[in-house]
Amino acid sequence: MKKIKGTIASPKGFVADAVHAQLKYKNLDLGMILSDVPAAIAGVFTTNKVAAAHVLIDRAIVKNGQAQAIICNSAVANAVTGEHGFQNALKTQKVFAHKFKIKADEVAVCSTGVIGLQLPMEKMVNGISKLSQNGKPEYFAKAILTTDTKCKTINFEEEIGGQIVNMAGVCKGSGMIHPNMATMLAFITTDVKISQSLLQKMLSEIIEKTFNQITVDGDTSTNDTVLVMANGQAKNQEILADSQDYQLFKEMLTEVCQHLAKEIAADGEGATKLIEVTVKGAPDDLSARMIAKKIVGSSLVKTAIFGADPNWGIIISSIGQVATFEVNDIELKIQNELVLYHSTPVTFDNAFLSEKLKEDKIKIVADLNSGNGNGQAWGCDLTYKYVEINALYTS
């Protein structure tokens, strides 16, 4: 697998563009991804029972198994907008489909921004009219941002089924991040040939170890969506279950999802540090993942990391809160410094470790010595800036 420079439209048969539709005072705010041909589409969505209009529409598209385009706006979430908001989302589909001469029910729609606002449809329609198949694909990653501080993209290529295939990913997410799914949008395109059912199975498995293992603030959004489109334009031999090509493609998709997930965690609202927690020696992988996520999601852990305080006791407390088994033989390392061995405190240089906690990437490794389960989770520190951003979000 080779990392390459590219955009969301780098896989064969895709184009992308974005414009300023004036949903925001300035900056790009409406983008599209368009495939030359209908593509297999897989998706995973928020578990929040108050779901945005686009989530309802896109679930149906994924169930149908085929899509040719994605259109996404920022600034307005189109969530908690009732039947009016739902009809606006459908109108967005129809207007886009008419312009590009494709089927409306093969246009996935996505929105992100402030909850409770109706889409300004005159601006949406005008913005769609400006989108072009000859536009600038690099603009798409900018158009979907809200409080993000940077674009989050990745591109890989690999030889699969006798052909070079490409996979590209882009996402947004900074606050309201606690997936199952969380406040984030992620779009992945690939020119590989694979059935929709196999693609969906693969994505659902990968989500559990990637996007569902990040947390910024513990809030699950109304809009969270991950969509993968595979249009088969690489002309590879179709990927079959349990084949070598299947494993190669799964590794590729896992790498893309994990990279984007970590990018979101690192760009949490107000964040200064990415926190990576690794849990080993749990009875099973699920237990390890849940414990890792509890640690990285703890407000006490997050604030201690912000303050560069090597208070390992709050990490142990987090483990004990969710462990369903006896934990009496823990080995704990913070920034590669051993602080606990056989559940007994180890003498360490507090000032030295505090300095290491001022770095922009923090690693916590807990070995529970209770089995072969492993898991990871990613998050960020909790800062004064986070409070400032969210205290003034709608004003």
Secondary structure, DSSP 8 states (H G I E B T S, - for coil): -EE----TT-STTEEEEEE--SSSSSS--EEEEEEEEEEEEEEEE---SS--HHHHHHHHHHHHTEEEEEEEE-SB---S-HHHHHHHHHHHHHHHHHHHTS-GGGEEEEE-SBTT----HHHHHHHHHH--TTS-GGGHHHHT-SS-SS-EEEEEEEEETTEEEEEEEEEE-SSS---SS-S-EEEEEE---B-HHHHHHHHHHHHHHTGGGEESSS---S--EEEEEE--TT----B-TTSHHHHHHHHHHHHHHHHHHHHHHHT-TT---EEEEEEEEESSHHHHHHHHHHHHH-HHHHHHHHTT---THHHHHHHHHH-SS-----EEEETTEEEEETTEE----HHHHHHHTTSSEEEEEEE--SSSEEEEEEEE---HHHHHHHHSTT-
